[in-house]
Amino acid sequence: MAGYRVRIKRSAKKELGELGLHDHQRVVARIRTLEEDPRPQGCEKLSGEEKYRLRQGDFRIIYSIDDEESMVIAVKVGHRRDVYR
């Protein structure tokens, strides 16, 4: 599979900055895995939207995929209790 570029929206970067150091590193590492496989095992397509969800511990990464541009865009990052609001 061709490599994808990963872009993190400004709002998601802010949310990442609010995480503790350990959680931040784990979530960023998980986002980087999307470069090789934007639809890894365990990801789920969100109903009613063209977005996907990826779990990393208690945190969720909401992202969209643009296959034409080979780009993954991280839209939202947060704790599982808050991310879908």
Buried (B, 14 or more C-beta within 10 A) or exposed (E): EEEBEBBBBEEBEEBBEEBEEEBBEBBBEBBEEBEEEBBEEEBEEEEEEEBBBBEBEEBBBBBBBBEEEBBBBBBBBBBEEEBEE
